[in-house]
Amino acid sequence: MIAIFVAVLLLFAANSVAADAAPPAIVPGKLQEDVINELGEPAGKMRNGKRTIWLYQKGTVEFENDRVIRVNWMSDDAYIKEQARRAHLAEAKRLAEAARSTNQPVIAGKPEPHSAPSLETITARYVRPFIRPVYENVQYYNNIPIVFELSKWPPAMRQAYDVSVEIPVETGQRATTYQTLPYELKKYPDEMLEQTLRCIYMIRDIRGDGKKMNPAALAFYTEGIVLEHTYHLHHEYAHELHFLFYDLFPSKEITAVSGGYRGFEERKSVYYKELWQLGYVSDYAMSNVAEDFAEFCSKLYLQPVVLFTAMKENPKLQEKFIVIRPFLEMVKRRTTGDTTPMDEAYFSKFDRLVWKP
């Protein structure tokens, strides 16, 4: 089943910060141009079937047939408090790490003005101030909860996917699933996962609110990822990295290699060698730049030997790797301090035919 990415920008996750009413002018039925006039251009746009979701700093606006159908938004007060809370947590963690490394107390100074540096100039470590949920009777991968029970999902996830089906306890499938998940997780440095992945939700079938929402997996902004099968991990985790490092994501460069996206139609397949010539690794990668990136990353970690062989015969695939590689290296460097090149040798060791964690 093809993994479908649903971009849901909900900022309630970290400390139960609730989404308040949207700006008064943004109500169901409004046109996209009305939203732009009121809120400006969105930071990003994602598609889910016939729906389009626009991402803003304070929430999302969801459209169907170019008209607003749903808005999730934070009030000014809630947004300011959330930003201040995250900044405080990030600074506290930075000071604690500095103190540990020098064995000396560290006094906070005035923060430097923020700017968005290029990938080449970034040297600072990245620290995501996650506050992970505490669950009883769940399994963990290091500090990352692995959740099987729908009753433990965050409220907004339960509401959006209200007819999902759990993996039953009595069949033993939960134990089997948990045994296979670490096999894929171990392909990433532990510290990188610690700073970029908040929670993993495992499910048998994801279905939502009667609107034919039936993805195989999804990334729920930074709340976590939902997987029907462990092999979807790499696709959804790539979406999380896209979310977290959005300002540095090479969207234009990836799109330039692809030459524009044609959209994805289920059951309409293109011969894989034709896809390779066009610079895609799957039909679904033709949907948009987010899915293109996620599908490429999935192949990098699942079938790197096949992918690198295809790159040698298909220049577009090679171009895409040249664009994506610096982004992944930046994430690894900033979360772990590891500067090991992520070249063919780095990824090829993860191929299922040779990978032994």
Long-range contacts (C-beta under 8 A, 24 or more apart in sequence): 1-216, 1-228, 1-229, 2-216, 2-266, 2-282, 2-283, 2-284, 3-215, 3-216, 3-217, 3-218, 3-232, 3-235, 3-236, 3-284, 3-294, 3-298, 4-48, 4-215, 4-216, 4-217, 4-218, 5-46, 5-48, 5-215, 5-218, 5-219, 5-235, 5-236, 5-239, 5-290, 5-291, 5-294, 6-46, 6-48, 6-53, 6-213, 6-215, 6-218, 6-219, 6-220, 7-44, 7-46, 7-48, 7-53, 7-55, 7-60, 7-219, 7-221, 7-239, 7-243, 7-290, 8-53, 8-60, 8-72, 8-156, 8-160, 8-220, 8-221, 9-53, 9-55, 9-56, 9-59, 9-60, 9-72, 9-221, 10-59, 10-60, 10-72, 10-156, 10-220, 10-221, 10-223, 11-58, 11-59, 11-74, 11-79, 11-82, 11-221, 12-154, 12-156, 13-154, 13-198, 13-221, 13-222, 13-223, 14-82, 14-85, 14-86, 14-129, 14-130, 14-131, 14-222, 15-82, 15-85, 15-131, 17-74, 17-78, 17-81, 17-82, 18-78, 19-59, 19-72, 19-73, 19-74, 19-156, 20-73, 20-74, 20-75, 20-78, 21-73, 21-75, 22-59, 22-61, 22-71, 22-72, 22-73, 23-73, 26-61, 26-68, 26-71, 26-73, 27-68, 27-71, 28-67, 28-68, 28-69, 28-70, 28-71, 29-67, 29-68, 30-67, 30-68, 31-66, 31-67, 31-68, 32-63, 32-66, 32-67, 34-68, 35-61, 35-68, 43-246, 44-246, 46-288, 46-290, 47-287, 47-288, 48-213, 48-215, 49-212, 49-213, 72-156, 86-129, 89-129, 89-131, 90-127, 90-129, 93-127, 93-129, 94-127, 97-125, 97-127, 116-247, 116-248, 119-248, 119-250, 119-326, 119-327, 119-330, 120-326, 122-248, 122-330, 122-333, 122-334, 124-334, 125-334, 125-335, 125-337, 126-195, 126-245, 126-331, 126-334, 126-335, 127-195, 128-195, 128-196, 128-222, 128-244, 130-195, 130-198, 130-222, 132-198, 132-199, 133-199, 139-178, 141-181, 141-182, 141-185, 141-193, 141-200, 142-190, 142-193, 142-194, 143-194, 144-193, 144-194, 144-197, 144-198, 144-199, 144-200, 145-199, 145-200, 146-178, 146-181, 146-200, 146-202, 147-199, 147-200, 147-201, 147-202, 148-174, 148-177, 148-201, 148-202, 148-203, 150-203, 153-201, 154-223, 156-223, 157-201, 157-220, 157-223, 157-226, 159-209, 160-208, 160-209, 160-213, 161-206, 161-207, 161-208, 161-209, 161-213, 161-226, 162-208, 162-209, 163-207, 163-208, 163-209, 163-210, 164-203, 164-205, 164-206, 164-207, 164-208, 165-203, 165-204, 165-205, 165-207, 166-203, 166-204, 167-202, 167-203, 167-204, 168-204, 173-204, 174-202, 177-202, 177-230, 178-202, 180-230, 181-230, 181-233, 182-357, 183-230, 183-355, 183-357, 184-230, 184-231, 184-233, 184-234, 184-301, 185-233, 186-357, 187-234, 187-301, 187-350, 187-355, 187-357, 188-237, 189-332, 189-335, 189-336, 189-338, 191-335, 191-336, 192-331, 192-332, 192-335, 192-336, 194-335, 195-335, 196-237, 196-240, 196-241, 196-244, 196-331, 196-335, 197-224, 197-225, 197-237, 197-240, 198-222, 198-223, 198-224, 199-223, 199-224, 199-225, 200-224, 200-225, 200-227, 200-233, 201-225, 201-226, 201-227, 202-226, 202-227, 202-228, 203-227, 203-228, 204-228, 219-243, 231-298, 231-302, 232-298, 234-297, 234-298, 234-300, 234-301, 234-302, 235-294, 235-295, 235-297, 235-298, 236-294, 237-297, 238-293, 238-294, 238-296, 238-297, 238-298, 239-290, 239-294, 241-327, 241-328, 241-331, 242-290, 242-293, 242-294, 245-327, 245-330, 245-331, 248-327, 248-330, 249-293, 249-327, 250-323, 250-324, 250-326, 250-327, 251-289, 253-323, 254-289, 254-292, 254-293, 254-320, 254-323, 254-324, 255-289, 257-316, 257-319, 257-320, 257-323, 258-286, 258-289, 258-292, 258-316, 258-320, 261-286, 261-287, 261-288, 261-289, 261-292, 262-286, 263-287, 264-291, 276-310, 276-313, 276-314, 276-316, 276-317, 277-314, 277-316, 278-316, 279-314, 279-316, 279-317, 279-319, 279-320, 281-307, 281-317, 292-320, 293-324, 296-320, 296-321, 296-324, 297-324, 297-328, 300-347, 300-350, 301-347, 301-350, 302-350, 302-351, 302-352, 303-351, 303-352, 304-344, 304-347, 304-348, 304-350, 304-351, 305-348, 305-351, 305-353, 305-354, 307-347, 308-344, 308-347, 308-348
